[in-house]
Amino acid sequence: MLNRRHIRIKVMQIIYAFQGSESDDLKKNERFLLQSMENMYNLYLLVLSLMIEVQAKAEDYLVKSQKKHLATSEEKNPNRKFINNELLALLKNNALLAEELENRKINNWKLDDEYVDILFRALLDSELYKDYMATKVSTFKEDKLFVIDMFKEIIAPNDKLYEYLEDKNITWLDDLPVINTTIVKLLRKVKAQTTESHFVPKLFKDLDDRDFATDLLKKTLLNLSAYSKEIEGKTANWDKERIANIDFVLLQMAICEFQKFPSIPVKVTINEYLEIAKEYSTPKSSVFINGILDKLVKEYTDKGTLNKIGRGLM
């Protein structure tokens, strides 16, 4: 689920916080990093399970409407198209997903049911829902497209949900765009015969990615002073106070990859940190970072100190 860019962003956040504190406990920072990434998986499950709960709320709503003393003909014989949505049924009946939710004790929507109700009411009032419910039958493809649109238009942008997640875990605000993108990708790829594991992806592609996360954090933190001097040597004409703190952190991490990660191509490192700078720093940061890294790569190459092995890594 997490790719290398997500991992770099997580490490950046930890180092950025580390520089503002007096902590020098590497193990503590490593534990915090791993816990932060585990919490991303909890957020993924929490947001994904919302769709199951909204469907359950809809079913409960229909049952109560049928039991009204003066129920209308429509309430007595409701359109069950949303209740029977095939993609939502896959989620609801997914035993692996249910097991993961139970193991991680993710039962927020049972305790904070009002947020499910807010989303359900927003869905009922939407043109998206009204158009979908204009007929009583649909194909799996139509059901899937509706669920994707429901997530993108009703669930993901909801302000109340955003505030709730912020109150529960402050790091989730930075994680939410990644999680929402992951969920949309999984929904787009799902098929009627998709296995249950589709919606229970691994947090890391493999152990190498997990090791990359902890190694990048540790090796950067252990060499912050040395990397800072290298940056200062290339920014002599810059007022240090004018260099964004995040830019400084990204440069330190990039230098670490140049020197301590011989299998990662230089171009990959530079491109990754430029993209992160565009998203997390100032409008001019990517140009500034690119200029500094180009100078450093040229210097390392001339000195023969660029620690890269294998073909095509320059």
Secondary structure per residue as TSV (DSSP state, phi and psi in degrees):
chain	resnum	aa	ss	phi	psi
A	1	M	-	360.0	-44.9
A	2	L	B	-85.5	129.7
A	3	N	-	-99.8	179.0
A	4	R	H	-62.5	-33.4
A	5	R	H	-66.2	-43.8
A	6	H	H	-57.6	-41.2
A	7	I	H	-63.9	-44.6
A	8	R	H	-60.2	-39.9
A	9	I	H	-63.5	-42.4
A	10	K	H	-61.8	-44.5
A	11	V	H	-63.6	-42.3
A	12	M	H	-56.0	-44.4
A	13	Q	H	-63.4	-39.7
A	14	I	H	-67.5	-45.4
A	15	I	H	-65.6	-39.8
A	16	Y	H	-59.6	-43.7
A	17	A	H	-68.8	-38.2
A	18	F	H	-60.5	-40.6
A	19	Q	H	-67.7	-19.6
A	20	G	T	-94.7	6.5
A	21	S	S	-127.9	177.3
A	22	E	-	-103.5	10.6
A	23	S	-	-73.4	132.5
A	24	D	-	-126.7	24.0
A	25	D	-	-88.6	99.5
A	26	L	H	-61.5	-41.8
A	27	K	H	-62.1	-39.3
A	28	K	H	-63.9	-43.8
A	29	N	H	-67.7	-35.5
A	30	E	H	-65.3	-44.0
A	31	R	H	-61.9	-40.9
A	32	F	H	-63.8	-40.2
A	33	L	H	-61.7	-49.6
A	34	L	H	-64.3	-38.8
A	35	Q	H	-67.2	-37.5
A	36	S	H	-63.0	-39.7
A	37	M	H	-72.3	-36.2
A	38	E	H	-62.6	-37.8
A	39	N	H	-65.3	-27.2
A	40	M	H	-63.0	-37.9
A	41	Y	H	-68.2	-38.0
A	42	N	H	-61.8	-41.0
A	43	L	H	-63.6	-41.9
A	44	Y	H	-56.6	-49.6
A	45	L	H	-64.9	-39.1
A	46	L	H	-63.1	-47.0
A	47	V	H	-70.3	-42.0
A	48	L	H	-60.7	-41.2
A	49	S	H	-67.6	-16.7
A	50	L	H	-59.2	-36.8
A	51	M	H	-66.2	-35.7
A	52	I	H	-65.1	-42.5
A	53	E	H	-70.5	-35.4
A	54	V	H	-65.6	-40.2
A	55	Q	H	-64.7	-40.8
A	56	A	H	-63.2	-38.7
A	57	K	H	-63.3	-39.6
A	58	A	H	-64.5	-40.3
A	59	E	H	-66.2	-42.0
A	60	D	H	-62.4	-39.1
A	61	Y	H	-62.0	-42.4
A	62	L	H	-66.1	-41.6
A	63	V	H	-61.5	-45.4
A	64	K	H	-66.5	-37.1
A	65	S	H	-64.5	-38.0
A	66	Q	H	-66.0	-27.1
A	67	K	T	-90.0	0.4
A	68	K	-	-59.3	146.4
A	69	H	T	-63.4	-38.3
A	70	L	T	-116.9	49.1
A	71	A	-	-62.8	138.9
A	72	T	-	-76.4	169.1
A	73	S	H	-60.4	-39.0
A	74	E	H	-66.6	-36.7
A	75	E	H	-71.5	-33.9
A	76	K	H	-72.2	-31.3
A	77	N	S	-127.4	71.3
A	78	P	-	-74.3	157.3
A	79	N	-	-75.5	116.4
A	80	R	-	-99.8	21.1
A	81	K	T	-58.8	-45.3
A	82	F	T	-67.8	-41.0
A	83	I	T	-61.5	-34.7
A	84	N	T	-94.8	8.2
A	85	N	-	-50.3	123.8
A	86	E	H	-66.7	-36.4
A	87	L	H	-69.3	-42.7
A	88	L	H	-64.4	-32.1
A	89	A	H	-65.9	-37.4
A	90	L	H	-59.7	-41.7
A	91	L	H	-68.3	-45.8
A	92	K	H	-61.6	-38.7
A	93	N	T	-95.7	10.0
A	94	N	-	-79.1	105.9
A	95	A	H	-67.3	-37.4
A	96	L	H	-65.1	-40.8
A	97	L	H	-65.0	-44.9
A	98	A	H	-60.6	-40.7
A	99	E	H	-64.9	-41.1
A	100	E	H	-66.1	-40.8
A	101	L	H	-62.0	-41.1
A	102	E	H	-69.3	-44.5
A	103	N	H	-61.2	-35.8
A	104	R	T	-92.4	4.4
A	105	K	T	55.5	42.9
A	106	I	-	-93.3	93.4
A	107	N	-	-130.0	27.8
A	108	N	H	-53.2	-40.3
A	109	W	H	-76.7	-13.9
A	110	K	H	-77.1	-35.9
A	111	L	H	-84.1	-34.1
A	112	D	-	-117.1	58.9
A	113	D	H	-62.8	-22.7
A	114	E	H	-62.8	-27.7
A	115	Y	H	-73.2	-33.7
A	116	V	H	-65.2	-41.1
A	117	D	H	-64.1	-40.5
A	118	I	H	-59.0	-45.3
A	119	L	H	-69.2	-38.1
A	120	F	H	-64.5	-41.7
A	121	R	H	-66.3	-39.0
A	122	A	H	-64.0	-37.8
A	123	L	H	-64.9	-47.4
A	124	L	H	-57.8	-35.7
A	125	D	H	-82.7	-7.8
A	126	S	S	-83.2	148.2
A	127	E	H	-65.5	-30.4
A	128	L	H	-56.6	-47.9
A	129	Y	H	-68.5	-42.5
A	130	K	H	-62.9	-41.0
A	131	D	H	-65.8	-41.9
A	132	Y	H	-63.7	-39.9
A	133	M	T	-84.8	5.5
A	134	A	T	-67.3	-21.3
A	135	T	S	-121.9	168.1
A	136	K	S	-105.5	-8.3
A	137	V	-	-131.5	157.1
A	138	S	-	-158.6	163.7
A	139	T	-	-89.4	170.4
A	140	F	H	-61.7	-39.7
A	141	K	H	-61.2	-43.8
A	142	E	H	-65.4	-40.9
A	143	D	H	-61.0	-42.3
A	144	K	H	-64.7	-45.8
A	145	L	H	-61.3	-37.9
A	146	F	H	-64.9	-44.7
A	147	V	H	-63.3	-40.8
A	148	I	H	-61.3	-45.9
A	149	D	H	-66.3	-38.7
A	150	M	H	-59.9	-43.3
A	151	F	I	-66.7	-45.4
A	152	K	I	-71.3	-34.8
A	153	E	I	-99.2	-27.8
A	154	I	I	-108.7	-48.3
A	155	I	I	-84.0	-59.3
A	156	A	T	-56.3	-42.9
A	157	P	T	-87.9	6.5
A	158	N	-	-68.9	123.5
A	159	D	H	-65.5	-39.4
A	160	K	H	-64.7	-39.5
A	161	L	H	-64.6	-41.5
A	162	Y	H	-58.3	-45.9
A	163	E	H	-65.4	-39.3
A	164	Y	H	-61.9	-46.8
A	165	L	H	-65.7	-36.0
A	166	E	H	-63.3	-39.5
A	167	D	H	-68.3	-33.5
A	168	K	H	-76.7	-38.8
A	169	N	-	-159.3	113.4
A	170	I	T	-64.4	-28.5
A	171	T	T	-73.3	-16.1
A	172	W	H	-66.6	-24.0
A	173	L	H	-63.4	-40.0
A	174	D	H	-73.6	-26.9
A	175	D	H	-82.5	-24.4
A	176	L	H	-57.8	-44.4
A	177	P	H	-59.1	-38.9
A	178	V	H	-65.0	-44.3
A	179	I	H	-65.4	-44.8
A	180	N	H	-61.2	-42.0
A	181	T	H	-63.5	-42.3
A	182	T	H	-60.0	-45.2
A	183	I	H	-63.9	-44.1
A	184	V	H	-61.8	-41.6
A	185	K	H	-61.7	-43.1
A	186	L	H	-65.9	-39.6
A	187	L	H	-64.8	-40.2
A	188	R	H	-66.8	-31.9
A	189	K	H	-88.0	-12.0
A	190	V	-	-68.7	145.6
A	191	K	-	-126.4	166.6
A	192	A	T	-59.7	-30.3
A	193	Q	T	-103.4	17.1
A	194	T	-	-60.8	140.3
A	195	T	-	-72.3	160.6
A	196	E	G	-62.6	-29.8
A	197	S	G	-67.0	-15.6
A	198	H	G	-55.7	-40.4
A	199	F	G	-95.3	8.9
A	200	V	S	-128.1	64.1
A	201	P	-	-71.1	161.2
A	202	K	-	-74.0	146.8
A	203	L	S	-63.5	-45.8
A	204	F	B	-111.9	143.7
A	205	K	S	-58.9	-41.0
A	206	D	S	-159.9	177.1
A	207	L	H	-65.1	-26.5
A	208	D	H	-60.1	-38.2
A	209	D	H	-68.8	-39.0
A	210	R	H	-63.8	-43.4
A	211	D	H	-65.3	-37.3
A	212	F	H	-59.2	-42.2
A	213	A	H	-60.3	-52.1
A	214	T	H	-70.1	-37.0
A	215	D	H	-66.6	-42.9
A	216	L	H	-62.6	-41.4
A	217	L	H	-63.3	-53.3
A	218	K	H	-63.6	-46.6
A	219	K	H	-69.3	-29.6
A	220	T	H	-73.1	-47.4
A	221	L	H	-61.5	-37.6
A	222	L	T	-71.6	-15.3
A	223	N	T	-123.8	21.2
A	224	L	H	-56.1	-45.0
A	225	S	H	-63.6	-45.2
A	226	A	H	-63.8	-42.7
A	227	Y	H	-67.7	-35.3
A	228	S	H	-62.7	-40.8
A	229	K	H	-64.6	-38.4
A	230	E	H	-64.9	-40.2
A	231	I	H	-66.5	-45.4
A	232	E	H	-61.6	-32.7
A	233	G	H	-66.7	-22.4
A	234	K	H	-103.1	0.6
A	235	T	-	-128.7	36.2
A	236	A	T	-60.2	-30.6
A	237	N	T	-89.5	5.0
A	238	W	S	-103.6	140.0
A	239	D	-	-74.8	118.7
A	240	K	G	-56.1	-33.0
A	241	E	G	-66.4	-19.7
A	242	R	G	-90.1	-9.8
A	243	I	S	-83.8	121.9
A	244	A	-	-59.0	138.7
A	245	N	H	-57.4	-38.9
A	246	I	H	-65.4	-37.8
A	247	D	H	-59.8	-42.3
A	248	F	H	-62.4	-42.6
A	249	V	H	-64.2	-44.5
A	250	L	H	-63.3	-38.9
A	251	L	H	-65.0	-42.0
A	252	Q	H	-61.6	-42.6
A	253	M	H	-66.2	-40.2
A	254	A	H	-64.7	-42.4
A	255	I	H	-62.0	-39.7
A	256	C	H	-59.0	-43.9
A	257	E	H	-66.0	-37.2
A	258	F	H	-59.1	-42.8
A	259	Q	H	-94.2	-31.2
A	260	K	H	-112.0	-6.2
A	261	F	-	-126.0	79.6
A	262	P	T	-61.7	-21.5
A	263	S	T	-89.9	-5.0
A	264	I	S	-94.8	120.1
A	265	P	-	-59.8	144.9
A	266	V	H	-57.0	-44.4
A	267	K	H	-62.1	-37.3
A	268	V	H	-63.7	-47.3
A	269	T	H	-58.0	-50.0
A	270	I	H	-61.8	-47.5
A	271	N	H	-61.1	-41.0
A	272	E	H	-62.6	-45.8
A	273	Y	H	-74.2	-27.9
A	274	L	H	-66.5	-42.2
A	275	E	H	-65.8	-39.9
A	276	I	H	-65.3	-40.3
A	277	A	H	-62.3	-39.5
A	278	K	H	-60.8	-34.2
A	279	E	H	-87.4	-33.0
A	280	Y	H	-113.7	-10.7
A	281	S	S	-120.6	-154.4
A	282	T	-	-81.1	164.9
A	283	P	T	-59.5	-29.9
A	284	K	T	-96.4	-0.9
A	285	S	H	-62.1	-41.6
A	286	S	H	-63.5	-36.8
A	287	V	H	-67.0	-43.6
A	288	F	H	-62.0	-49.4
A	289	I	H	-63.3	-41.6
A	290	N	H	-60.4	-41.7
A	291	G	H	-63.2	-44.0
A	292	I	H	-66.9	-44.9
A	293	L	H	-66.0	-37.0
A	294	D	H	-61.1	-43.0
A	295	K	H	-62.5	-43.3
A	296	L	H	-66.1	-43.0
A	297	V	H	-62.6	-42.4
A	298	K	H	-62.0	-43.7
A	299	E	H	-63.6	-46.6
A	300	Y	H	-62.4	-39.6
A	301	T	H	-65.1	-44.8
A	302	D	H	-62.4	-36.5
A	303	K	H	-85.1	-11.9
A	304	G	T	72.3	27.3
A	305	T	-	-108.3	6.1
A	306	L	-	-75.2	112.6
A	307	N	-	-84.8	79.2
A	308	K	-	-130.2	139.4
A	309	I	-	-124.4	153.4
A	310	G	S	91.6	161.8
A	311	R	T	-80.0	146.4
A	312	G	T	76.4	15.2
A	313	L	-	-95.3	-1.7
A	314	M	-	-87.1	360.0
